[in-house]
Amino acid sequence: MSPLLYIFGFLALFTGICVVALFIRQRGRQDRAPFPENTRLLRAPGESVRRKLAQMDESFDTLFAAACLLPLLLASGTAALLTLVFSAQHWLTFAAVAIVWISPGTYLSRRLLALADRRRNTALGYFGELAVAEALDPLKATGHRVFHDVPGDGPAGKAFNLDHVVVGPAGVFAIETKTRRKGRARTGFMAHEIIYDGRALSYPWGEDTFGLDQARRQSEWLAGFLQQQLGRTVPVTPLLVFPGWFIIRKGLGPVNVLNPHELPAAIESRNAVPALDPAALDLISRQLEARCRDVEL
């Protein structure tokens, strides 16, 4: 029997074992856990982003294994088929093997690089949410409740998440975090500054209102949700936070734009006119906790 058939058979068996092992690993559940099966924890900062990163890591492992094994498996199978069945000449076998090897290898390599880029950007956003959560920690000592990654229900069942929600005497604060990489600045702009004129954001490279619109929509959803649950109007203030940036405010708008270090002072400064009594604070916190307590093993 030709050595090519031995090589092809070994690769096919090895690939099959790897696929089965990965399937069992993904489907397997952790046994003998020390927690009851119905244990649910509160969401940590960036929980939904963390889950995306975990999915990306699994996809990367699968793609990497496919990029290593699939071209080799296809190439060896093609060589064995052409040599033994069709008795093809060596140059034709070599050309076919090269095409079969390079084509899927190139495709899978591009997929891997694109996935690596997406993961790097997602990890940056995750780090930004952790930075904002750390800036909010001092508020807990003054009686504020802080919730992270609060699930929301959008139009047509499209889910979204509020990065952070703070509940205090001054009301409820819906915080949207945007972590932007610094790029080349235009003439007249600084590479580390974002200018807010009350209507739009001016980055070193251009202007947009995307983050402002998103923060406003999410605060409106939260206000409607709390009103529906509690039967009363609850003030919700939208905040847009840019970790690592210096914010220059040249106007007032419906959304307050801040650096994480400015968050505690901005929230506590409103406490001079309490809008929520302790009973309302407790009811709101219970509603948000019920939505956020869904992290399981």
C-alpha atoms as one frame of an Amber mdcrd trajectory, in Angstrom:
protein
   0.000   0.000   0.000   1.253   3.482  -0.866   2.721   5.584   1.941   0.306
   8.333   0.875  -2.627   6.222   2.019  -0.988   5.677   5.404  -0.419   9.435
   5.757  -3.958  10.250   4.683  -5.443   7.621   7.001  -3.407   8.870   9.953
  -4.384  12.484   9.339  -8.059  11.568   8.944  -8.008   9.587  12.191  -6.123
  12.309  14.046  -8.517  14.993  12.803 -11.505  12.895  13.810 -10.144  12.378
  17.313  -9.491  16.120  17.697 -13.002  17.029  16.526 -14.611  14.531  18.911
 -12.436  15.714  21.801 -13.343  19.355  21.161 -17.033  18.485  20.931 -16.941
  16.588  24.217 -15.032  19.410  25.877 -17.520  22.047  24.744 -20.551  19.976
  25.666 -19.179  18.681  28.933 -20.333  20.219  32.195 -18.359  20.749  35.325
 -19.260  18.050  37.841 -19.250  18.159  41.617 -19.399  21.963  41.770 -19.627
  23.337  45.341 -22.613  25.568  44.432 -26.294  24.674  44.069 -27.441  24.339
  40.465 -29.661  27.438  40.714 -26.877  29.748  41.946 -26.928  33.051  40.043
 -24.436  35.856  40.597 -24.666  39.534  39.745 -23.099  40.634  36.508 -19.565
  41.943  36.788 -18.326  44.940  34.769 -18.324  44.097  31.077 -19.967  40.697
  31.574 -21.476  40.582  28.084 -18.136  41.652  26.589 -16.363  38.965  28.624
 -18.718  36.387  27.155 -17.958  37.641  23.654 -14.246  37.300  24.357 -14.766
  33.727  25.557 -16.684  32.895  22.375 -13.951  34.489  20.278 -11.317  32.415
  22.061 -13.241  29.220  21.298 -13.668  30.269  17.674  -9.984  31.110  17.439
  -8.992  27.679  18.776 -11.281  25.976  16.257 -10.061  28.097  13.342  -6.437
  27.597  14.312  -6.861  23.831  14.463  -8.663  23.895  11.101  -5.952  26.082
   9.562  -3.286  23.619  10.700  -5.043  20.329   9.871  -7.553  20.909   7.086
  -5.154  22.034   4.309  -2.791  19.161   5.186  -5.651  16.649   5.225  -7.065
  17.850   1.901  -3.639  17.967   0.270  -2.671  14.455   1.348  -6.069  13.095
   0.275  -5.762  14.787  -3.115  -2.265  13.413  -3.627  -3.343   9.882  -2.706
  -6.396  10.057  -4.997  -4.513  11.399  -8.023  -1.562   9.055  -7.611  -3.364
   5.764  -6.882  -6.701   6.096  -8.673  -5.923   8.268 -11.673  -2.176   7.564
 -11.963  -1.594  11.268 -12.546   1.842  12.543 -13.448   3.994  14.002 -10.728
   3.749  17.596 -11.965  -0.057  17.411 -12.083  -0.219  15.912  -8.612   2.110
  18.595  -7.299   0.060  21.414  -8.863  -3.231  20.025  -7.524  -1.781  19.551
  -4.045  -0.437  23.115  -4.055  -3.842  24.555  -5.025  -5.718  22.444  -2.476
  -3.221  23.354   0.232  -2.973  27.100  -0.456  -6.655  27.907  -1.068  -8.169
  26.813   2.266  -5.028  27.822   4.112  -5.275  31.379   2.770  -8.992  31.601
   3.557  -8.605  30.300   7.113  -5.575  32.506   7.758  -7.554  35.598   6.746
 -10.374  34.518   9.046  -7.889  34.108  11.891  -6.380  37.565  11.355  -9.815
  39.206  11.181 -10.891  37.428  14.358  -7.697  38.497  16.114  -8.393  42.134
  15.170 -11.975  41.936  16.460 -10.808  40.343  19.688  -8.192  43.058  20.228
 -10.836  45.776  19.817 -13.292  43.908  22.042 -10.635  43.471  24.735  -9.995
  47.224  24.614 -13.682  47.885  25.253 -13.669  45.381  28.106 -10.717  47.121
  29.750 -12.512  50.463  29.397 -15.588  49.137  31.206 -13.367  47.834  34.007
 -11.745  51.271  34.310 -15.129  52.985  34.623 -16.306  50.396  37.175 -13.217
  51.103  39.265 -13.951  54.843  39.137 -17.487  54.162  40.406 -16.373  52.088
  43.394 -15.989  55.052  45.803 -19.705  55.806  45.396 -20.606  52.605  47.220
 -19.227  54.059  50.440 -21.752  56.919  50.232 -24.766  54.629  49.925 -25.026
  54.410  46.145 -25.837  51.119  44.456 -23.834  50.290  41.337 -24.937  47.732
  38.748 -22.956  46.632  35.715 -23.927  45.344  32.278 -27.672  45.699  32.893
 -29.647  43.803  30.207 -32.152  45.846  28.218 -34.873  45.020  25.686 -34.749
  46.944  22.439 -37.209  47.224  19.543 -38.261  43.949  17.901 -36.700  41.981
  20.762 -33.186  43.259  20.037 -31.263  43.020  23.300 -28.650  45.498  24.487
 -26.775  46.268  27.690 -26.375  49.373  29.814 -22.707  49.389  30.764 -23.271
  50.791  34.264 -26.227  52.028  36.295 -25.835  54.006  39.523 -28.764  54.413
  41.929 -28.569  57.173  44.524 -30.574  59.912  46.261 -30.251  62.187  43.207
 -31.824  59.578  40.950 -30.622  56.967  38.534 -27.626  57.398  36.233 -27.283
  55.352  33.042 -23.621  55.291  32.029 -22.441  54.376  28.546 -18.719  53.677
  28.126 -16.899  54.290  24.847 -13.265  53.243  24.627 -11.646  54.844  21.596
  -8.119  54.411  20.303  -6.189  57.588  19.792  -5.442  58.368  16.155  -3.784
  61.035  14.065  -5.186  64.459  14.961  -6.436  67.020  12.488  -5.013  70.496
  12.365  -6.157  72.459  15.400  -7.054  69.362  17.457  -5.151  67.561  20.185
  -4.698  63.790  19.957  -5.923  63.210  23.537  -8.942  65.567  23.611 -12.636
  65.194  22.803 -14.684  68.386  22.457 -18.378  68.363  23.355 -20.473  71.371
  22.340 -23.793  70.049  23.656 -24.854  68.655  20.286 -21.993  66.587  18.863
 -18.627  65.111  19.764 -15.488  66.340  18.011 -12.753  63.721  17.992  -9.241
  64.445  16.707 -10.240  62.740  13.437 -13.875  63.830  12.982 -17.324  64.404
  14.480 -20.312  62.207  15.261 -23.289  61.863  17.608 -23.388  58.046  17.844
 -22.385  57.730  21.495 -24.648  60.609  22.528 -27.661  59.098  20.774 -26.987
  55.673  22.267 -26.634  57.035  25.814 -29.877  59.014  25.457 -31.848  56.057
  24.054 -30.661  53.729  26.791 -31.514  56.184  29.569 -34.993  56.616  28.069
 -35.473  52.859  27.997 -34.380  52.560  31.632 -36.721  55.359  32.703 -39.616
  53.645  30.921 -38.755  50.265  32.417 -38.597  51.634  35.981 -41.822  53.576
  35.525 -43.539  50.426  34.304 -42.245  48.385  37.217 -42.754  50.955  39.988
 -45.737  52.920  38.737 -43.974  56.261  39.170 -41.643  58.525  37.252 -37.976
  57.945  38.008 -35.376  60.505  36.898 -32.643  58.871  34.806 -29.603  60.922
  33.809 -27.572  59.750  30.782 -23.798  59.916  31.094 -21.265  59.179  28.349
 -17.759  58.288  29.550 -14.508  58.079  27.581 -11.715  56.305  29.506  -8.274
  57.726  28.813  -9.502  60.944  27.157  -9.585  64.555  28.284 -13.039  66.047
  27.759 -13.502  69.711  26.834 -17.101  70.854  27.345 -18.159  73.939  25.392
 -21.899  73.554  25.830 -24.660  71.799  27.707 -26.765  69.025  26.245 -29.108
  66.230  27.284 -26.103  63.926  27.824 -23.208  64.756  30.113 -19.810  63.686
  28.696 -17.099  62.838  31.201 -13.778  61.215  31.930 -14.050  58.332  34.460
 -12.271  60.360  37.147 -15.050  62.970  36.939 -17.850  60.488  37.566 -18.064
  60.423  41.395 -18.101  64.214  41.700 -20.641  64.584  38.883 -23.004  62.095
  40.530 -22.593  63.232  44.114 -22.972  66.924  43.208 -26.642  66.283  42.427
 -27.357  64.937  45.911 -28.140  68.457  47.176 -31.672  67.983  45.819 -32.674
  64.385  46.645 -35.112  62.942  44.138 -35.515  59.468  45.647 -36.308  58.433
  49.194 -34.774  55.285  50.762 -37.868  53.195  49.966 -37.716  54.154  46.268
 -33.975  53.469  46.204 -34.588  50.002  47.580 -37.349  49.235  45.053 -35.249
  50.388  42.101 -32.240  48.420  43.314 -34.346  45.279  43.638 -35.602  45.617
  40.063 -32.102  46.115  38.670 -30.659  43.309  40.773 -33.290  40.911  39.431
 -32.242  41.737  35.859 -28.519  41.454  36.585 -28.477  38.264  38.654 -28.068
  35.769  35.817 -24.393  34.718  35.897 -24.119  30.956  36.351 -21.355  28.404
  36.334
